[in-house]
Amino acid sequence: MKLTTKVALIFGGGATVMIMVTSFLIFTSTRSILKKNISAQQTISAAETIDKIDRIFNNYLLTLQTMGEEEDFERFLGGEKNIQPEINRRMRELTFLTGPWDILFIVDRNGTIILSTHADEVGKSIKQEPISNVAYEKALGGGLYYSDMITSEDTGKPTVIFAAPIKSESGKRPVEGVIIGNMSWPVISEALNTSSIPGEFDLYNSKSILIATNRDNPLNLFNRDQTVENDRKRFNGKQNPFTTIGEHAGDSEPYLITHAPSLGFLSYKGNGWLLLAKAPTRVVFGPAASLALRTTAFMVSLIVLIIGLISFLFIKIFVRPVVALTNTATAIAKGDRTQRVAGSSNDEIGTLGKEFNVMTDTLIKDAAQISSISEELQKELNKSKALMESIGDGVVAIDRAWNIVLWNKTATEISGWSQNEALGKSFRDVVKFIRERDREENIMFIEEAMLHSKAFSMEGDTILIKKDGSEVPISDSAAPIIEHDGVVSGAIIIFRDASRERETHRLHSDFAYASHQIRTPVAKALWMLESALDKENMQEIKGQVSEAYQAIQSVNKLSEELIEVSRIDQKQVVVEKTDVELGDVLSGIVNDMAIKAKNKDVVLEVHTVPDLIKITTSIPLLKKILQALIENAIIYCKEKSTVDVDATIDNNELLIRVSNIGFGILDEDQPAVFTKFFRGKNIDTTAIAGAGLGLYIARGYAKILGGRIWFDSKGDRVTFYVSLPIS
């Protein structure tokens, strides 16, 4: 296809796109402006309407306050009954001149209605009308009162009750009575019908009940609207009127909806009411389309004329020289490096042809050099890759933004993340270094390496969370990547699996402690037996032998516990699950522990174990868990106190609680409670037998049974919990 044809197509296509885009922008911008204006008008109208309602209520409130200051009412309440005719006439005048009111009445300090526009109300106690009595009590305290929309106890009509105190002019102006008025509700309906814009105006109270509307015979009047309630929660906190577009009353057609909350006016502080102004967008936004179309038609005609003129001039002036340049470039690209651009014009296109020829000569010379350098670089790159993959440690490089730019084979083997998964990702999303002691992220050594431009090593108790969620102990270091200008552009992190080192250290520590724990009772037993050999009194000999026996028993128990720990650590625990009745298991353990509890002067109580609780689990492991917890509670319980045991079913799991009042667990000791050889620092453990393996074994067995174990320490009370699946 010829260049001229292409240019024509490009300009034609560009013109078409420009016309379409311009048409769309003109249409949408015009429509958007109109929508904003219409929305603003509806917002203003709704705001004016709710303000008008607030002013009406303020006027009612001030009117009633003024009426309460009428001297005739004060005199009448003060005991001047001879002005009854004048008071009745004044009451009728105020009813006619103010309001309108459904009913007005005056109540004296004794709660008796002494004057009313409804004669049958006179003489009644205000307490017979609970809603009006609330207004009476509030105003009797000296303040103004107004209610939410209620159904009048006197007329059965919707209304708002207003009340004001009638104070004496003497002394400190004590309250002599209260004037109460029920406003005429049609006043609110009339206010909703005065808007200058079309649409529905619905008024809701603070409970989202529709209390007034300009619609004819609405079906949901005085009913709660859940949609309005949901909107209140969604737009909670907005005090000023605002307008949105949404559905209305289940209608799929979109509506323009304005939310105008009542903010009160002067003495009237508002009741939390909300005015919703609603109109179909089809009606209110209709005029925008015709105006946008007329504007678009004019602009399209103008653009077509301009683009046609520009296309003609461009083809005439630029196309021919460009065709010649293109043909020469094509020939050179195919390998004919003898081709050059012919041209003698002195304009920019002629200069472009000359510079193109110079560039071609230069590129031919550079190509040979680049080819040679590329081959050398490829060789070095291959060597570097081979070296990186042969390193036995994980090697990761990151840039300044902590994105991974290098990831070797060993890093994949240790972390579980492949090179394709890791490269380009954020380092912290892939590599998670965690301190064991507090489970906090440990990357400070990398930050310091990049900040101080020197190598740093990580702390010794760090683990790596692998892709599958498992954990592996590691040792690590980081060094900065420094450019030739001295700027740090990233860091190299080298890490290795320290599991074998950690396990060797752990086994050495456990063996040393276990040896110490065994050596002490063995030495004691030997000493007791040697002492017994020197005794002649049989009773003394029995005592010495008994103590030696107890020491050997503690060695035997420690040996059994060490075997259990070894099986747990090596994952060699054999589990045979059967149906178990918890009551039988607990009963047996309590009997076994009775002597220990008695010797400690401790009461062992089992509470709230539901009858016939059955679970499918391992009886030996369950017994070991409960024996460890209950024995622990007895040992560390204060004398003459109680160890409480109870069990419940919670979310298809068995929850067992063992609680005692003893010495509590120090905050600093709590993270180590379930570790091997743990003994509390706040207790003299020299007088307490045991090596501190019971809770470690209990937690190991709980995990094997698919459950968990934890504790809660508050002051002297410690409660251990065991949760196991029922089946």
PyMOL commands that set and color helices and strands:
alter all, ss='L'
color gray80, all
select helices_A, chain A and resi 3-68+71-77+81-97+119-121+126-128+130-140+186-192+226-234+281-284+287-333+348-390+409-415+419-422+427-430+444-452+499-533+538-569+582-599+619-635+670-672+685-687+694-704
alter helices_A, ss='H'
color red, helices_A
select strands_A, chain A and resi 101-108+113-116+145-151+158-167+175-183+200-204+210-213+242-248+251-261+274-280+394-399+404-407+432-435+456-457+462-465+471-482+488-497+578-581+603-607+614-617+642-650+653-661+708-714+717-725
alter strands_A, ss='S'
color yellow, strands_A
deselect
rebuild
show_as cartoon
